[in-house]
Amino acid sequence: MARLTINGKSHEFDVDPTTPLLWAIREQAGLTGTKYGCGIAQCGACTVHIDGQAVRSCSVPVSAAEGKKITTIEGIATNDVLSKVQKAWLDHDVPQCGYCQPGMIMAVTALLKEKPKPSDADIDGAITNICRCGTFQQVREAIHAAAKA
């Protein structure tokens, strides 16, 4: 039995300890904002925070997340008020198909926590998520807007 704290709530899952965290979040907790993309930690669609750090949940076993604070896209708004990153995403029309956006928002949120005023080089180094729609220019604009908010 795995015990995980996701978005401030405790959950118990009867899963194999090697089960990827992504599947516990989606299939067991029912939080489907975190997406499956590639399954090899390359695309970033599955990005969540573990103790404040952005991680690709498809490559983290449930056993490695026990006892840690997990935050998903569903957990970053406060009292139904969008985070500054979520608001910037809407203000700058970032989403196209939207599939990669939860993971992208989670990666950006972690970046801004670490570097509140990132340079373009900081963004290039930290945001390695893939957007097949090619919204990277809007992403950069939204990151800079969120940093100023």
C-alpha positions in Angstrom: 0.0 0.0 0.0 1.5 3.3 -1.1 0.6 6.5 0.7 1.0 9.7 -1.3 0.2 13.3 -0.5 -1.2 14.9 -3.7 -2.3 18.6 -3.7 -2.4 18.5 0.1 -4.6 15.4 0.4 -3.5 12.0 1.6 -4.2 9.1 -0.7 -3.6 5.3 -0.3 -3.0 3.3 -3.4 -2.8 -0.5 -3.8 -0.2 -0.5 -6.6 3.1 -2.1 -7.3 5.9 0.2 -5.8 7.5 0.4 -9.3 4.3 1.8 -10.9 5.1 5.2 -12.5 3.7 8.1 -10.4 1.9 9.3 -13.5 -0.4 6.3 -13.4 -1.2 6.6 -9.7 -2.1 10.3 -10.2 -4.3 9.7 -13.3 -5.7 6.2 -12.7 -5.9 6.0 -8.9 -6.4 9.6 -7.8 -8.4 10.5 -10.9 -6.4 13.7 -11.5 -6.2 13.7 -15.3 -4.6 17.1 -15.8 -1.2 15.4 -15.8 -0.8 13.9 -19.2 1.0 10.9 -20.7 3.1 11.9 -23.6 6.1 9.8 -24.4 6.7 7.6 -21.4 10.5 8.2 -21.4 10.6 11.6 -19.6 11.5 13.5 -22.7 8.4 15.5 -23.6 7.3 16.9 -20.2 3.6 16.4 -20.6 3.6 14.5 -17.3 5.5 17.2 -15.3 4.4 17.5 -11.6 6.2 19.0 -8.6 7.7 16.7 -5.9 8.7 18.8 -2.9 8.6 21.9 -5.2 10.9 20.4 -7.9 9.6 19.8 -11.4 9.8 16.1 -12.3 8.6 14.0 -15.1 6.1 11.7 -13.4 6.3 9.0 -16.0 9.8 8.1 -14.9 9.3 8.3 -11.1 8.2 5.2 -9.3 5.4 5.6 -6.7 7.9 4.3 -4.1 10.2 7.3 -4.7 7.3 9.7 -4.1 6.1 8.4 -0.7 6.5 10.8 2.1 6.9 13.8 -0.3 4.6 16.6 -1.3 3.3 16.1 -4.8 1.6 18.9 -6.6 -0.2 18.5 -9.9 -1.7 21.1 -12.3 -5.0 20.8 -10.3 -3.2 22.0 -7.2 -1.6 25.2 -8.3 -4.6 27.5 -8.3 -5.5 28.9 -4.8 -9.2 29.1 -3.8 -10.2 28.9 -7.5 -7.9 31.8 -8.3 -5.5 31.0 -11.1 -1.8 31.2 -10.5 0.2 34.0 -12.2 1.5 31.5 -14.7 -2.0 30.2 -15.5 -3.2 33.7 -15.9 -0.3 34.6 -18.2 -0.9 31.5 -20.3 -4.5 32.7 -21.0 -3.5 36.4 -21.4 -0.9 35.4 -24.1 -3.0 32.8 -25.9 -0.4 30.1 -25.3 -2.7 27.0 -25.6 -3.3 25.6 -29.0 -4.4 21.9 -28.6 -3.5 22.3 -24.9 -2.3 18.7 -24.4 1.2 19.7 -23.2 0.2 22.8 -21.4 -0.3 21.4 -17.8 3.2 20.0 -17.9 4.6 23.2 -19.3 2.8 25.3 -16.7 4.2 23.1 -13.9 7.8 23.4 -15.3 7.4 27.2 -15.6 6.0 27.5 -12.1 9.1 25.6 -10.7 11.4 27.8 -12.8 9.9 31.0 -11.5 10.1 29.8 -7.9 13.8 29.2 -8.4 14.5 32.2 -10.7 11.8 34.9 -10.3 13.2 36.9 -13.2 14.6 34.4 -15.7 16.5 35.4 -18.7 15.9 33.9 -22.1 18.9 31.6 -21.5 17.4 30.5 -18.1 14.1 29.7 -19.9 15.9 27.8 -22.6 17.9 25.8 -20.1 15.0 24.9 -17.8 11.9 24.6 -20.0 12.6 21.5 -22.1 9.0 20.5 -22.5 7.9 19.8 -26.1 4.9 21.5 -27.7 4.0 19.9 -31.0 1.8 23.0 -31.9 4.9 25.2 -31.7 3.8 27.8 -29.2 7.3 28.4 -27.9 7.2 32.2 -28.6 4.0 32.6 -26.7 5.4 30.5 -23.9 8.4 32.8 -23.6 6.2 35.9 -23.6 3.9 34.4 -21.0 6.9 33.4 -18.8 8.2 37.0 -18.9 4.7 38.4 -18.1 4.3 36.0 -15.2 7.7 37.1 -13.9 6.6 40.7 -13.9 3.2 39.9 -12.2 
